[in-house]
Structure formats: C-alpha cells, structure tokens
Amino acid sequence: MSFHETRFPADLSFGAMGGPERRTDVVELSSGHEERNTPWAQSRRRFDAGLGLRSLDDIAKLLAFFEARRGQLYGFRWKDWSDYKSCLPSGTVSAGDQVIAHGDGVTRAFQLTKTYRSGGASYARAIAKPVAGTVLAAVQDVEMREGVHFTIDPGTGLLTFAEPPLAGVEVSAGFEFDVPVRFDTDRISVSVASFQAGQVPDVPVVEVRV
C-alpha cells in the first residue's frame, strides 16, 4: 500500500471531530432475540479534517498537503488529539504504561499495542505508527535504552530487543503514536469568506490497515 510517513499538520487536526467505528451484523430472530457478529477484529477510525473559518494560509497548507498526497492515493499520519498516548491524555508516557508481551527466551521482536479495558472486557489495539523518539521500553520493570538494548521501527511499530527477554518476564512499553489514514475524498471545496479568511467545511479522513 502507498503510504507517506508524513503527519497531517497537527495544528490543523486539533479540534477535528472523529473517533473509532465498528461494524456489527445484527440478526433479529423470530423469538425477538438477536444474534450479533462482527467481521472486523480491529476498530477503524474516521475523522473530519474540515476547517471552519481559518486564515487563507491555513487553507493553503491543507491544500498543499492534499495535493502532495494525490487525494486518496497516498496514506499519511494523523494525530488523534483524543487518543495519542500509551497513558491517559493527562499523563506522562512511561516505560510501564502498556504490557505488550511476555518473554519466551527466544523472541526478540514485539508489536507495540495499547489495551483498552472496561469491566472484565478488554481490547488490544496494534500500534503501527509510533512517534519516533517517544518510545520507552522495560523488561520486568527495568527500563531499557533505545539504540542500546532495543530498536523501534516507526513505520511498523515493531520493537526489537538486542537480546531476547527471558521466559515469563513482562515486556512493557510507553509511547506516543499516530493513526495511519488517507483522505476519503478526491475533492476539496474551498469557500473564501474574505481576503484574509476562508473555510473548507468537509474533508473526510479514514483509517487504513498497514
């Protein structure tokens, strides 16, 4: 898949509306009961990158980004301001934020994940686009050093240790991350309100699988 490792301007995505969506098939039985199933193992996120009344310079920045991505052709990074850390939005990223695996004495590479919990249920989300320079890692609560004890691929979210963690030990990580997305339209309509301001009311963006 064609993807540019470039983030949509964060100052333009701030305030955008959007979030996760699921696909659930619901079949109502003659008894009134329901059967529910989903073809999606992972949720998908949608956002609206449209701008309200903004400066023409902001709109020029959006248009330049859209043109450089060739509309829907190339994917890109998006900062979801409501969910971009391994910890709570008000917290500080730490190496113990997310337990991503347990060692087996052989495996050296582990996928970054973020787990969402509510009650007794949980959902582990694979993180494929960590922000370079923000990833911290620990083995059994002992913090490791990037470039010495581990490396991180910011394009896949794969964390690789120099030595495999021992069997049974807890592997944890903390990080900031982006969402891989693409524009969900090949057209942008701009309205110029004055010589200094304009608006782009609707620019849909959708998460892509990478």
C-alpha positions as CSV (number, residue, x, y, z in Angstrom):
1,M,0.0,0.0,0.0
2,S,1.3,3.5,-0.8
3,F,2.0,5.4,2.4
4,H,3.8,8.6,3.2
5,E,5.4,8.8,6.6
6,T,4.3,12.4,7.0
7,R,2.0,13.7,9.6
8,F,-1.0,15.9,8.7
9,P,-0.3,19.3,10.3
10,A,-1.2,18.9,14.0
11,D,-2.4,22.5,14.3
12,L,-5.0,21.8,11.6
13,S,-6.1,18.5,13.1
14,F,-6.6,20.0,16.5
15,G,-10.4,20.3,17.1
16,A,-11.3,17.8,14.4
17,M,-14.3,15.5,15.1
18,G,-13.9,11.8,14.8
19,G,-13.2,8.5,16.6
20,P,-13.5,4.7,16.3
21,E,-16.1,2.8,14.5
22,R,-17.1,-0.8,14.4
23,R,-19.1,-3.0,12.0
24,T,-21.6,-5.3,13.7
25,D,-24.1,-7.5,11.9
26,V,-27.3,-7.8,13.9
27,V,-29.9,-10.5,13.0
28,E,-33.2,-10.4,14.8
29,L,-34.7,-13.9,15.4
30,S,-38.4,-14.6,15.3
31,S,-38.3,-15.1,19.1
32,G,-37.2,-11.5,19.5
33,H,-33.7,-12.5,20.5
34,E,-30.7,-11.2,18.5
35,E,-27.6,-12.7,17.1
36,R,-24.7,-10.3,16.7
37,N,-21.4,-10.9,14.9
38,T,-18.6,-8.7,13.5
39,P,-16.3,-9.2,10.5
40,W,-13.8,-6.7,11.9
41,A,-11.2,-7.8,14.5
42,Q,-10.0,-4.2,14.8
43,S,-11.9,-1.0,15.0
44,R,-11.4,1.7,12.4
45,R,-11.3,5.5,13.0
46,R,-12.8,8.3,10.9
47,F,-12.2,12.0,11.2
48,D,-13.2,15.2,9.6
49,A,-10.3,17.4,8.7
50,G,-12.5,20.2,7.5
51,L,-11.6,23.7,8.7
52,G,-14.0,26.3,10.0
53,L,-13.3,30.0,9.4
54,R,-9.5,30.0,9.2
55,S,-6.7,32.1,7.6
56,L,-6.1,31.6,3.9
57,D,-2.5,30.5,4.9
58,D,-4.0,27.6,6.9
59,I,-6.2,26.6,3.9
60,A,-3.2,26.8,1.6
61,K,-1.4,24.4,4.0
62,L,-4.3,22.0,3.8
63,L,-4.5,22.2,0.0
64,A,-0.7,21.6,-0.3
65,F,-1.0,18.5,1.9
66,F,-3.9,17.2,-0.1
67,E,-2.2,17.7,-3.4
68,A,1.0,16.1,-2.2
69,R,-1.0,13.0,-1.2
70,R,-2.7,13.0,-4.6
71,G,-6.1,12.9,-2.9
72,Q,-6.9,9.3,-1.7
73,L,-3.8,7.8,-3.4
74,Y,-1.3,8.0,-0.5
75,G,-1.9,7.4,3.1
76,F,-0.4,9.6,5.9
77,R,-0.1,10.0,9.6
78,W,-2.8,11.7,11.7
79,K,-2.6,12.8,15.3
80,D,-5.8,11.9,17.1
81,W,-5.7,14.5,19.9
82,S,-8.2,12.5,22.0
83,D,-6.0,9.3,21.9
84,Y,-2.3,9.6,21.0
85,K,-0.5,8.3,24.1
86,S,0.0,4.9,25.8
87,C,-1.2,6.5,29.0
88,L,-4.1,8.8,29.9
89,P,-4.2,12.1,27.9
90,S,-3.3,14.0,31.1
91,G,-0.4,11.6,32.0
92,T,3.2,11.4,31.1
93,V,4.4,8.5,28.9
94,S,6.4,5.9,30.9
95,A,8.0,2.5,30.1
96,G,5.5,0.7,32.2
97,D,2.3,2.1,30.5
98,Q,1.4,-1.0,28.4
99,V,2.3,-4.7,28.9
100,I,2.8,-5.7,25.2
101,A,4.1,-9.3,25.8
102,H,5.8,-11.9,28.0
103,G,9.2,-13.2,27.1
104,D,9.9,-16.8,26.0
105,G,13.7,-16.7,25.9
106,V,13.7,-16.8,22.1
107,T,11.6,-14.0,20.6
108,R,13.3,-10.6,20.2
109,A,10.6,-8.6,18.3
110,F,7.3,-7.5,19.7
111,Q,4.5,-5.4,18.3
112,L,3.5,-2.3,20.2
113,T,-0.1,-2.5,21.4
114,K,-2.4,-0.4,23.5
115,T,-5.1,-2.2,25.6
116,Y,-8.4,-0.6,26.4
117,R,-10.2,-2.1,29.4
118,S,-13.7,-1.7,30.8
119,G,-15.1,-4.0,33.5
120,G,-13.9,-7.5,32.7
121,A,-13.6,-6.9,28.9
122,S,-10.5,-5.6,27.1
123,Y,-9.4,-4.8,23.5
124,A,-5.8,-4.8,22.4
125,R,-5.1,-2.4,19.6
126,A,-2.0,-2.8,17.4
127,I,0.1,0.4,17.2
128,A,1.8,0.6,13.8
129,K,2.8,4.3,13.7
130,P,4.6,5.2,16.9
131,V,6.2,8.7,17.0
132,A,10.0,8.5,16.7
133,G,11.8,9.5,19.8
134,T,8.9,8.8,22.2
135,V,9.1,5.1,22.7
136,L,10.2,3.8,26.0
137,A,10.6,0.1,26.9
138,A,11.1,-2.0,30.0
139,V,11.7,-5.7,30.8
140,Q,10.3,-6.8,34.2
141,D,10.1,-3.1,35.2
142,V,13.8,-2.5,34.3
143,E,13.9,0.4,31.8
144,M,15.9,-0.3,28.6
145,R,17.7,2.2,26.4
146,E,16.8,2.7,22.8
147,G,19.8,2.1,20.5
148,V,21.5,0.0,23.1
149,H,19.0,-2.6,24.4
150,F,16.3,-2.2,21.7
151,T,15.4,-0.5,18.4
152,I,12.0,0.6,17.2
153,D,10.7,0.7,13.6
154,P,8.4,3.8,13.5
155,G,6.9,2.6,10.3
156,T,5.6,-0.7,11.7
157,G,5.6,-0.3,15.5
158,L,7.9,-3.4,15.8
159,L,10.1,-3.2,18.9
160,T,13.2,-5.4,18.7
161,F,15.5,-6.2,21.6
162,A,19.2,-6.9,21.2
163,E,18.8,-9.9,23.5
164,P,15.5,-11.9,23.8
165,P,13.7,-11.3,27.2
166,L,13.8,-14.4,29.5
167,A,10.9,-16.7,29.6
168,G,8.0,-15.4,31.6
169,V,9.2,-11.9,32.2
170,E,6.9,-8.9,31.4
171,V,7.7,-6.7,28.5
172,S,6.2,-3.2,28.6
173,A,6.3,0.0,26.6
174,G,5.2,3.6,26.6
175,F,4.9,5.8,23.5
176,E,3.1,8.4,21.6
177,F,1.5,7.3,18.3
178,D,-0.3,8.4,15.1
179,V,-3.1,6.9,13.2
180,P,-2.4,5.7,9.6
181,V,-5.1,7.3,7.4
182,R,-6.0,8.5,3.9
183,F,-8.3,11.2,2.6
184,D,-11.8,9.7,1.9
185,T,-12.4,12.1,-0.9
186,D,-10.7,13.1,-4.1
187,R,-12.3,16.6,-4.0
188,I,-11.9,19.6,-1.7
189,S,-14.3,22.6,-1.9
190,V,-13.0,25.9,-0.5
191,S,-15.1,28.9,0.3
192,V,-13.3,32.2,0.6
193,A,-15.1,34.5,3.1
194,S,-12.8,37.5,2.8
195,F,-9.4,38.5,1.5
196,Q,-7.9,37.1,4.7
197,A,-10.1,34.1,5.6
198,G,-11.9,31.1,4.2
199,Q,-13.3,27.7,5.1
200,V,-13.2,24.1,4.0
201,P,-16.3,22.6,5.5
202,D,-15.8,18.9,4.8
203,V,-12.6,16.9,4.4
204,P,-13.3,13.2,5.5
205,V,-10.3,11.1,6.6
206,V,-10.4,7.3,7.3
207,E,-8.0,4.9,8.9
208,V,-6.2,2.4,6.7
209,R,-4.8,-1.0,7.5
210,V,-1.0,-1.2,7.4
